[in-house]
Amino acid sequence: YFAEGLPYFIVNTISVIILKDLGMDNGRLALLTSLIGLPWLVKPLWSPFVDIFRSKRWWIVTMQALMAVSVAVLALTLPASSPFTWTLILFVITGFASASHDISADGYYMIALDPTRQAAFVGIRNTFYRIAMVFGQGVLVVLAGWLEVRTGTVSRAWSLTLLSTAILLSV
């Protein structure tokens, strides 16, 4: 559930901070970041496909890999002179991978555990999701700020931060 929460906060919170730090104006930022959140909006329409095509384990592993790769590519494209188009595309890809991962992880949880064990596991599940929230909205932002002071470049700081996140998602 840490791996479920972290990409969600990267796409829905960190994206806003990155794009603002890179100089996007507020009007365009509001429009584009609302579109980035689209994958979670269409989850109810997308979930039947995830449920019938392949196993939940396959979706979990594949989407985890896709999230790691898309965040790594995002990290590598940020230093470009005009990163907004690629940045947005990669955030949307990460978002769809994350939403698909959410569907399959929740489904796996429901299938793998009986109702008593599900109830016992709810606290652990929520704890790791909350840790991902603090990590994604706090630790990563602090790391990027620290790296910006050290490197003197916003895009390089976010690039290094996202690269370390991609490595974490890979693990």
C-alpha positions in Angstrom: 0.0 0.0 0.0 3.0 2.3 0.2 3.6 1.5 -3.5 -0.1 2.2 -4.1 0.0 5.6 -2.3 3.3 7.0 -3.4 2.5 7.3 -7.2 -0.9 8.8 -6.4 0.8 11.6 -4.4 3.5 12.0 -7.0 0.9 12.5 -9.8 -1.6 14.6 -7.8 0.6 16.7 -5.5 4.2 16.6 -6.7 3.2 17.3 -10.3 1.7 20.6 -9.3 4.8 21.6 -7.3 7.1 20.6 -10.2 5.2 22.4 -12.9 4.9 25.5 -10.8 8.6 25.4 -9.9 9.4 25.1 -13.6 7.4 28.3 -14.3 4.0 27.2 -15.5 1.3 29.9 -15.0 -1.6 29.2 -12.6 -4.3 29.1 -15.2 -2.6 26.5 -17.4 -1.4 24.6 -14.3 -5.0 24.3 -12.9 -6.3 23.0 -16.2 -3.5 20.5 -16.9 -3.2 19.1 -13.4 -7.0 18.5 -13.3 -6.5 16.4 -16.4 -3.6 14.5 -14.8 -6.0 13.3 -12.1 -8.3 11.7 -14.8 -7.1 8.1 -14.3 -8.6 7.9 -10.8 -11.8 9.4 -12.1 -12.2 6.6 -14.7 -11.3 3.8 -12.3 -14.9 2.5 -12.1 -15.0 2.2 -15.9 -11.5 0.8 -16.1 -11.7 -1.7 -13.3 -13.8 -4.4 -15.0 -11.2 -4.6 -17.7 -8.5 -5.1 -15.1 -10.5 -7.7 -13.3 -11.1 -9.8 -16.4 -7.8 -9.5 -18.3 -4.9 -11.3 -16.7 -4.4 -12.0 -13.0 -4.3 -9.4 -10.3 -0.7 -10.4 -9.5 0.2 -9.7 -13.2 -1.4 -6.3 -13.0 0.3 -5.5 -9.7 3.8 -6.4 -10.9 3.4 -5.0 -14.4 2.0 -1.7 -13.2 4.6 -1.4 -10.5 7.3 -1.8 -13.2 5.5 0.7 -15.5 5.3 3.3 -12.7 9.0 2.9 -11.9 9.9 3.2 -15.6 7.6 6.2 -16.2 8.9 8.1 -13.2 12.5 7.3 -14.2 11.8 8.6 -17.8 10.1 11.6 -16.2 13.3 12.3 -14.1 15.4 12.1 -17.3 13.2 14.4 -19.3 12.9 17.2 -16.7 16.2 18.9 -17.5 15.0 19.4 -21.1 14.5 23.0 -22.2 10.8 22.6 -22.8 9.7 19.7 -20.5 6.0 20.4 -20.1 4.6 18.1 -22.9 6.6 15.1 -22.0 6.2 15.8 -18.3 2.4 15.8 -18.6 2.3 12.7 -20.8 4.5 10.8 -18.3 2.4 12.0 -15.3 -0.7 10.6 -17.1 1.0 7.3 -17.9 2.1 7.1 -14.2 -1.5 7.9 -13.2 -3.0 5.2 -15.3 -0.5 2.7 -14.1 -1.1 3.8 -10.5 -4.9 3.6 -10.8 -4.6 0.1 -12.4 -2.3 -0.9 -9.6 -4.8 0.3 -7.1 -7.6 -1.7 -8.6 -5.5 -4.9 -8.7 -4.0 -4.5 -5.3 -7.3 -3.9 -3.7 -8.8 -6.8 -5.6 -6.0 -9.1 -4.5 -6.4 -8.0 -0.9 -10.1 -8.9 -1.1 -9.5 -12.3 -2.7 -6.4 -13.3 -0.7 -7.8 -12.7 2.8 -11.0 -13.9 4.4 -13.2 -11.1 6.1 -11.6 -11.6 9.5 -8.1 -11.3 8.2 -9.2 -8.3 6.0 -10.4 -6.5 9.1 -7.2 -7.3 10.9 -5.1 -6.0 8.0 -7.0 -2.7 7.5 -4.8 -0.8 10.0 -1.6 -2.0 8.5 -2.9 -1.2 5.0 -3.9 2.4 6.0 -0.7 2.9 7.9 1.5 2.2 4.9 -0.8 4.4 2.7 -0.4 7.3 5.2 3.4 6.7 5.3 3.3 7.1 1.5 1.4 10.3 1.9 3.9 11.8 4.3 6.8 10.6 2.2 5.3 11.8 -1.1 4.1 15.2 0.1 6.8 15.8 2.7 10.0 14.0 2.3 10.2 14.3 -1.5 9.5 18.0 -1.4 12.1 18.6 1.3 14.6 16.5 -0.7 13.9 18.5 -3.8 14.3 21.7 -1.9 17.6 20.6 -0.4 18.9 19.4 -3.8 17.8 22.7 -5.4 20.0 24.6 -2.9 22.9 22.2 -3.6 22.6 22.1 -7.4 21.2 25.6 -8.0 18.8 24.2 -10.5 15.1 23.4 -10.0 14.8 20.9 -12.9 18.0 19.0 -11.8 16.7 18.9 -8.2 13.4 17.4 -9.2 15.1 15.1 -11.7 17.3 13.7 -8.9 14.3 13.4 -6.6 12.2 11.6 -9.1 15.1 9.3 -10.1 15.5 8.3 -6.4 11.7 7.7 -6.3 11.9 5.5 -9.4 14.6 3.4 -7.8 12.4 3.1 -4.6 9.4 2.0 -6.7 11.6 -0.5 -8.5 12.7 -2.0 -5.2 
